[in-house]
Amino acid sequence: MDSPLIVFVHGGQHTKRCWEPTINVINSDSPQCPTLAVNLPGHGDAAGDLATLSVSDCVDEVVDQIQHQAPQRMIVVGHSMAGITQPGVAARLGAARIQRMVYVACCIPPQGKRVIDTLHMPMNLVAGLASKLTKVSKPLPKWFASWVFANGATRAQKQFVCSCLCDESTKVTVEPVDRRNYPDVPTTWVLPLQDKALSPASQRAFMQNLGRVDEVVEIDTCHNAMVSEPQALASAILAYC
């Protein structure tokens, strides 16, 4: 049986480059496992208007890139704000093709609520101010991004995290989510225990909002576990390949 396609979806203010350390480990440890990192519309080299970006636009981009690869089965891995995109991807592709969903420190608002409704200090202050002032927000200052995304990481890892940052749509943070068509699929939650962007307590609430988590993998690291602990994250993913 062919290995499933491992699809990576980045979070807010990030591009697909953030997955490179983890993908490099997967390519080294299990070269037979195909990978696909997706840039959401308006991020990195992907076309799109951040000022008008919607969750459905993000879902369309991920699904289109997956369909282009034509895999029979896939594992969909998302980080942070990808939590509002992944359920739509699973709904579009269907449970028969999803081998596993992997949520890495994701934001999962209650049904009908918004990302901005779920955030706590300091991210609620940052996101709330940005949504009121502009349709497209600039990346966080490097000193703040290093602290909130990569606390405890090495200097080189912090520099890499900051190099992956980009402008972000504020529109998607105030768009109500809809998971009514989310299929019943096997689900892993990767919980970084030192997360300052989305606290472990918040993430446990997000797991309850999702309601389908059958495995929790705890990693003693920061929000951007795919950069700070790529071996541990790759191992958690490859366990299902």
N, C-alpha and C positions, 0 to 999 in steps of 0.2 A: 504494500500500500504506500502511495506517495506521501511524503511529509506534507503537513498543512502549510499554507502560506501564512507567515507571521506578519501581520499588518500593524504598523505603528502610527498612532495619531498624537500629534503634539498638543500642548495646552496653550493657554493665553500668553501673549507676548513672546512666544517661542516659534522656532521653525523646526523642520524635521531634522536639522543638524544635531539637535539635542540628543537624538537616539544613537548617534554614531558610536559612542563607547560601548553600549550594550550590543549593538549590531555587530561590532567588530569581534566581541567575545563569541557571539553565536556563530559567526562565520568561521571562527577558529575552532571552536569546540564541536560544532555540528554543521559542517559545510554543506550537508545534503538538505538542510532546512532553508527554503527560500524566504527572503524577507522583502518587505515593501514599506518604506517610510513615506508618508504623504504630507505634502504642504497644503494646508487649508487655503481657500481662496484669499488672495491678498497678502499671503505670508511667503517669505522667501521668493522663489521664482514662479510662484503660482499666480496666474491672472485673477483679478477680482477687485472689487471696490469695498474696502473696509467700512466706509461710511454707510453702506447699505447692506452689509453682510447679515445673513440670517442663519439660524441653525440648519434649516433645510438646505441652504447653499453648501454648508460644510458637509452635511450628509451626502449630498449629490457628488461632491468632489471625491470623497473617500470611496463611495460605491463605484463611481465611474472608473477610478484607478484600479480597484480590485477586479472589476469585470474585465478590464483590459488584460489582466493576467490570466483570467479564466481558470481560477483554482476550483477544485472540487470541494475542498475543506479549508478552513482558515481559523487562525487564532487572532483576535483583534485586541491589541494592547493600546490603551489610552492613558494620558497623563493629565492630571489637574482638570482644566476646563474642558478637556476632551470628554468628560463625563456627561456633557449635554449633547454630544454628537454620537457617541457610541450606541446608545439605545436605538436611535434612528437607523444607524447602519445595520444593527442586528435585525430590526423590524423589516428592512428592505431585503436583506439577504436570506432571512428565514432560518429557523432552528436547525434544519437539515444540513445546512452548510457551515454553521458555526460550531467549531469543535470546542472553543472556550473563549469567553470574554475575560480580559484581564484589566482591572482598573487600578492604576498606580496613583495613589494620593489624589483621587478624583473628587470633584464637586458634583453632588447629585441633589439638586433641590427637590423638595416635595412636589408631587404632581401638580401642575398648574402654577407653581411658584417660579421665581427667577434666581439666577446666580447671586445677584446683589442682595437678595433677601436672606441668604445663608451665611454670608461672610461675617467674620469677627475681626476685631482689631489685630493688626493694623490694616488688613486688606480691605475691610469694609469702608474705611475712611478713604483709601486710595481709589477704590472702584467707584464709590459714591460720588466723590468730587469729580472724577474723570467723566462720568456719565452725564453730569450736569453741565460741564464746561465745553465738551467737545464730542464729536462723533467718532473721532480716531485719536487714541491716546498714544503718547510717546512711550518708549520703554522706560522701565524704572531706572533711576540713577544706579550706576554700577555698585556704589557702596551699599545701597539698600537692597538691590537684587542679590548681592553676595550674601547678605545676612538672611534674607527671607527665603531664598531658594537654595542656598548652598552653605548654610552654617555648618561648621565642622569639616567641610571639604578642604582639600589641599588648595594651595594658592593657584596651581595650574588648573585645577578643576573649576575653581571660582572664575578664573579668567575665561575658560571655555564656556561656562554657563552664560556669562555676560556677552560673549561673542555670538551666541545663538538668539539673542533677544531682538525683537522687532516691534514695529507699531502694531496696535491692536484695536479692533472695533469695540466701542462701548455699547453698541446696539445689542449685541448678543447677550450682554450681561443683564439687560433689562427685558429680555424676551421670555415669556412664560414657557416652561418646558411641557412636553406632552409625551408621556411614555405609555399611553393606553394600548399601543400595539406592540409593546416590547415582548418578545417571545421568551419562553422558559428555556434558558440555555445555561450550561455549566459556567460558573463564575468564580474567579479568584480576585481577591482584593489584596493588593500589596500596600501595607501600612508602614510608612516611615515613622519611627518612634520619636525622632527629633524634629519633626516637621514644624516650621514656624509660619508657613503660608496657610496651611489648613491643619489645625491641631489634630492629634490622634482622637480626641473626644469628638470633634466635629466630624471626622471621617467615620467614626462608628455610627453616628447619627445618619450620615449619608448612606451607609450600608443598609440601615433600616429603611431609608427612603427607597432604595433600589429593591430590597426585599428578596433577592435571589442569590445571595452570596453563600457559597457552600465551602469556601476555603479562605482563610486569612493568613497571609504570609507577612510576618513582622520583620522589618529590617531596621537595625539601629542606625539610622542615618537621616539626612535632610530631605526636603521636598523633592529635589531633583535626584532621586535614587539612581536613575539611569546613567548619571554622570559620576556620582560619588561612589556607588557600589554596583558597577555594571556586571561583575561576575555573579553576585548574589541574585540580581534581577534576571539575568540571562538564565541562570539555573532554574529559577522559579518558572520561567516560561517554557524552557526546554523539557521540563518534567512532563509536559503534555504533548510533546512531539514524538 
